[in-house]
Amino acid sequence: MTKHHSFKLALLTAALLALPAAQAAQLSKADYQSGKTRIQADYKADKAACGALSGNAKDVCVEEGKAKEKVARAELEYGYSGKPADANKVLVARAESSYAVAKERCDDLAGNPKSVCVQEAKAVQTKALADAKLGKAVGEARKDAASDKRDADYKVAIEKCDALAGDAKVSCVGNAKMASGKN
């Protein structure tokens, strides 16, 4: 396998690894704080390990450390909040970090091979960011659809309540509001 093909394979692998988001397991405040401390310590250790290297190998090593830290921070935020927006931030952080590392690796090349390398890295990033954007759009569409369904169920329930009178109607309307979250 040539270096070019192995590099493509590495980029493809990075893109595929960026697809699944970290599981949101709602961290406690203490776990969140210790996670931040651990990420910072890992980054410092990774950066120190790069000190023995020189040239572009050192630059790649430093960029990998930064990428690892950025993704870990995004995953920590998502684990703490559990918000879909933070899940999307994990995907974006992975895409941007993979691109930064791949682009730095391209610095070992020159001329057209370097241009091709940078364009391939950019294409992988663009695809990963598009997937993240799609995930965000799907999440918003699901939220809208759930709201529309609740509204439709509420309208049906209210229509059924119209056949009733007095306390029965008041009770029915109250139950319909509660069931659809319209309180």
C-alpha positions in Angstrom: 0.0 0.0 0.0 1.4 3.4 -0.9 1.8 6.3 1.5 -1.0 8.1 -0.4 -3.4 5.2 0.0 -2.6 4.7 3.6 -3.1 8.4 4.3 -6.5 8.2 2.6 -7.4 5.2 4.7 -6.3 7.1 7.8 -8.5 10.1 6.9 -11.5 7.8 6.1 -11.0 6.0 9.5 -10.9 9.4 11.3 -14.1 10.4 9.5 -15.9 7.2 10.4 -14.8 7.5 14.1 -16.2 11.0 14.1 -19.8 9.8 13.4 -20.9 8.3 16.7 -21.2 10.9 19.4 -20.1 10.2 23.0 -22.9 8.7 25.2 -24.5 11.3 27.4 -24.3 9.8 30.8 -25.1 12.9 32.8 -22.0 13.5 34.9 -22.1 15.0 38.4 -20.5 18.4 39.0 -17.6 16.7 40.8 -17.0 14.3 37.9 -17.2 17.2 35.5 -14.5 19.2 37.4 -12.2 16.1 37.7 -12.7 15.5 34.0 -11.5 19.0 33.2 -8.5 18.5 35.5 -7.7 15.2 33.9 -8.0 16.6 30.3 -5.7 19.5 31.2 -3.1 17.0 32.8 -3.3 14.7 29.7 -2.7 17.7 27.4 0.3 18.8 29.4 1.7 15.3 29.3 1.1 14.9 25.6 2.7 18.3 24.9 5.8 17.3 27.0 6.1 14.1 25.1 6.4 16.1 21.9 9.4 17.9 23.3 11.8 15.1 22.2 10.7 15.4 18.6 11.7 18.0 16.0 10.6 19.5 12.8 7.2 18.6 11.4 7.0 15.4 13.5 6.9 17.7 16.5 4.3 20.0 14.9 2.1 16.9 14.2 2.5 15.7 17.7 1.5 19.0 19.2 -1.5 19.3 16.8 -2.6 15.8 17.8 -2.4 16.8 21.5 -4.5 19.9 20.9 -7.0 17.8 18.9 -7.2 15.2 21.6 -7.8 18.0 24.2 -10.5 19.7 22.1 -12.4 16.6 21.5 -12.2 15.5 25.1 -13.5 18.8 26.3 -16.4 18.6 23.9 -17.2 15.1 25.0 -17.0 16.2 28.6 -19.4 19.0 28.0 -21.8 16.7 26.3 -21.5 14.1 29.1 -22.3 16.8 31.6 -25.2 18.5 29.9 -26.6 15.7 27.7 -27.9 18.4 25.3 -28.2 17.5 21.6 -26.4 20.8 20.7 -23.4 19.6 22.7 -23.5 16.2 20.9 -23.3 18.2 17.7 -20.3 20.1 19.1 -18.5 16.8 19.7 -18.9 16.0 16.0 -17.7 19.4 14.9 -14.7 19.2 17.3 -13.8 15.8 15.9 -14.1 17.1 12.3 -12.1 20.2 12.9 -9.4 18.4 14.9 -9.0 15.6 12.3 -8.6 18.3 9.7 -6.0 20.2 11.7 -3.9 17.1 12.2 -4.2 15.9 8.6 -3.3 19.3 7.3 -0.2 19.4 9.6 0.8 15.9 8.3 0.6 17.3 4.7 3.5 19.7 5.6 5.9 16.8 5.0 5.0 16.9 1.3 5.7 19.4 -1.4 4.2 20.6 -4.6 1.2 18.8 -6.1 1.2 15.9 -3.6 0.9 18.5 -0.8 -2.0 20.3 -2.5 -3.8 17.0 -3.1 -3.2 16.0 0.6 -4.6 19.3 1.8 -7.6 19.0 -0.5 -8.3 15.5 0.7 -8.1 16.6 4.3 -10.5 19.5 3.6 -12.9 17.1 1.8 -13.0 14.8 4.8 -13.6 17.7 7.1 -16.4 19.1 4.9 -18.1 15.8 4.8 -17.8 15.4 8.6 -19.2 18.9 9.1 -22.0 18.2 6.7 -22.9 15.0 8.7 -22.8 17.1 11.9 -25.1 19.7 10.3 -27.5 16.9 9.1 -27.6 15.5 12.6 -28.5 18.9 14.0 -31.2 19.3 11.4 -32.7 15.9 12.0 -32.7 16.6 15.8 -34.6 19.9 15.2 -37.0 18.2 12.8 -37.7 15.5 15.4 -38.4 18.2 18.0 -40.8 20.0 15.6 -42.5 16.7 14.7 -43.0 15.9 18.4 -44.5 19.3 19.0 -46.8 18.9 16.0 -48.0 15.5 17.2 -48.7 16.8 20.7 -50.7 19.7 19.2 -52.7 17.4 17.1 -53.4 15.1 20.0 -54.5 18.1 22.1 -56.9 19.3 19.4 -58.5 15.8 19.2 -58.8 15.6 23.0 -60.4 19.1 23.2 -62.8 18.1 20.4 -63.8 15.1 22.5 -64.3 17.3 25.5 -66.8 19.5 23.6 -69.3 16.6 23.8 -69.3 16.9 27.6 -70.7 19.6 29.9 -70.1 21.1 33.3 -67.5 19.6 35.6 -66.9 16.6 33.3 -65.9 19.0 30.5 -63.6 21.1 32.8 -62.0 17.9 34.0 -61.6 16.6 30.5 -60.0 19.9 29.3 -57.7 19.8 32.3 -56.6 16.3 31.5 -56.0 17.1 27.8 -53.9 20.1 28.8 -51.8 18.1 31.2 -51.4 15.2 28.7 -50.1 17.6 26.0 -48.0 19.8 28.3 -50.2 22.9 27.7 -50.4 23.9 31.4 
